[in-house]
Amino acid sequence: MDYQFQWRPVLRSLPDLLWGSLETVEIAGLAMLFGTVLAIFLALGKRSTKKYLIWPADAWIETARNTPALFQIYMLYFGLGSLGLQVSSYAALLFGITFNNAGYLAETFRGGFAAVPETQTRAARSLGLGAAQTIWYVVLPQMLRAVFHAMTNQMVWSILMSSLGVVVGLNTDLTGVTQKLNVVTYRTFEYFFVAAALYYLISKAFTLSARIVAWRLFRY
């Protein structure tokens, strides 16, 4: 093996990689936020007795969980583009991860709702709370506590899934910046090694932060 490692170009490009990392965190965070909100409604729809709520929730969840995330992003970028609806690379990636997150989190939340004893709901209603107030003040906090660690895993998955943006031309996130620098310098191993290390550090930093939050919120 006569490959000569050259780390100096990578070190000079480290600020660009760090800026790309910030966009990666931004995309993953927004996709997680939007996905969580949508997943709550999907989970409630699945638990409903009304078919017009169950069927759309079922269709979303089944599609998100049983088709590749890459295809979902392709459909948003190339599929809508072929129909004359132009979507930016950033938006296609963000909406694609959001769609995927919502599908997976909906099933997680459905299990979380089932973990809240029915007596909690009946007690809240007996105290005069309406249906929406019962869900907001009584059921949701207990459900989110039950699924907090699963949500942490989904956030890490969102961070890693953001690397798929490169296939639709996004070149401002961590993978996109890495690919752009690699094309210019041909230092493939060095750049992607550092990018992988940054993904690892981002994921571990978020996991550690989530553990601290869980300890502060759920220690009693």
N, C-alpha and C positions, 0 to 999 in steps of 0.2 A: 504494500500500500504506500503510494508516494504522495498522498494528499497532504498539503501543507496548510495547517490551521492558521488563520489570520483573524485575530479577535479585535484588532485596532479599528477596522471599519465599523464593526458592530458597536463598539464603545462610543465612537463618534456619532452614531445614529441612535444612541440610547434615548435622547430626548424625544425623537420622533416616535419611537416604540412606546414610550410612556404616554404620549398624547394619544396614540392609538389605543392604549389600554384604558384611558379615561372614556373614550367613546364606546369601547366594549362594555364597560361597567354601566354606562348610560343606557345603552340599548337593552342590556339584560335587566337592569332595574326597572325601566319603563315597561318592558314586556311582562315582567313579573307583577308589577302593579296593576296593569290593565288586565292581565290574565287572571289575577286573584279576584278582581271585581266581577269579571264575566263568569268565573267559575262558581262564585256564590249564587248567582242567578241560575246557572245551569244546574247546580246541585239542588236548588229549591224547585226548579222545574221538574227534575227527575223524581223528586219526592211528592210532587203534586198528584192529584187525582184527575186532573183535567188533561185530556189527550192533546189538546192544542199547545200545551206547555211541555208535555212529555216528549212528543215526537221531535220537535226541533232540538231539544236538549240531547236526545238520543242520537240524532243525526250528527250533531257537532262532536259529541264525545267519541262516537264510533269512528268518525272520519279522522279526528285528531290522533286517536290512539292506535289506529290500524293502518295508517299510511305513513310513509317516510316523511320526516320533517323537511328534507330536501325537496321533495315533490310539492309540498305545501308552499314553500317559498318560490319554487319554479312557477306554480300556477298563479301566484300573485304577481310575479314579475313578467314572465313570458306569456302566461295564459291570458291575463287581463290585457297585456300589450297587444296580443293578436286580435283582441276584440276592440282595439282602439282606445283602451283606457290605460294611459301611461302612468306607471307607478315607479317612483325612484327606488334605487337599490336600498337605500336606508329604510324607506317605508315598507318595502317588500319584506325585508329581514325582520323589522320590528313587528309587523302584523303577522308574519309567519310564526315567529316565536310566541307571540301573544296567543294566536289560535291554538298552537300546540300546548302551551302552558294551561290554557283554560280547559282543554279537554282532559288533561291528566289531573289537574287540581280539582276539577269537578267531582271526579270519582273519589279523590282523597277527602274532599269536603263532605261528600255524601256519607262516607264512613264516619266522619267527625260528627255530623248531625245525629247519626244513629247512636253515637256514644253518649249523647246528652240524654239523661233520663227523662222520660215523658212526664214524670212528676214535676220537673222544673217548669215545663210549659203550663201544666195545669195550675200550679201554684201562682205563676205570674198572671194568668188570666183571672184567677180568683181574686187577685189583688186589684183588678180593674185595668190592667194593661191590655191594649189592643193587640191584634195579631202582629202588626209591624213592630210595635214597641217590644213585644215579647221576643221577637227574633233579634232585634237590634241590641237590647239591653241584657237579655238573659241567655239566649241560645248561642248567638254569634261569639261572644267572648269565651264561652266554654268550648265551643267547637274549635276555635282558632288555637286555643291552648292544647287541645288534643292532637292537632295536626301540625303544630309548629315545626317539629323536626322534619317532617315530610316536606314542608314548604321550604325549609333550608336546603334540602337535597334538590328540589326543583329549581331553586335559584342558582345553585352550582351548575345544574344542567343547562340553564339558560345562558350562563356565562360561556360555557364550552360550546353551546349550539350557535352562539353568535359568530363563530368562525365560518359558518356556512355563507356569510355575506359575500365572501370572495367569489363564489360561483355566479353571483348576479352583478358582479362588477363593483362592489363596495371596496374602496381602497383607503378608507380613513380609519377603520377599526384596527385592532392589533394584527389580525391575520392579513388584512389588506395592505397595511403599511409594511409588514414583513415580506409579503410577496413582491411588492413594488421595489423594495430595497434589494431583494434577492435577484430580481431581473437585471438590475443595474450593476450589481457587484459579483454575481455568481457565487457568493459565499453561502450556499444553501444550508449546510450543516450548522454553521455558526449562528445565522439569523434565526433559523427555526428552533434551534436549541434554546436560545435566549427567549424567544417568544413562548415556547413551551414552559420555560421556567417562570415567566411572567404570569401565564395562565394559572400555573400551580400556586403562585404566591397570592394572586387575586382570590382564587377559590378558598385557599386556606385562611386568608384574612377574613373573608366573609363568614366562613364556618366558625372561626374563633369569635367573631363579633356576635354571631347568632347565639353561641353558647353563653356568652356574657349576658346578652339580653334575656335569654331563657332563665338564667340563674337569678337575675334581678326580678323578673316578672313572676316566675313560677316556683319560687323557693318555699312558699307557704302553702 
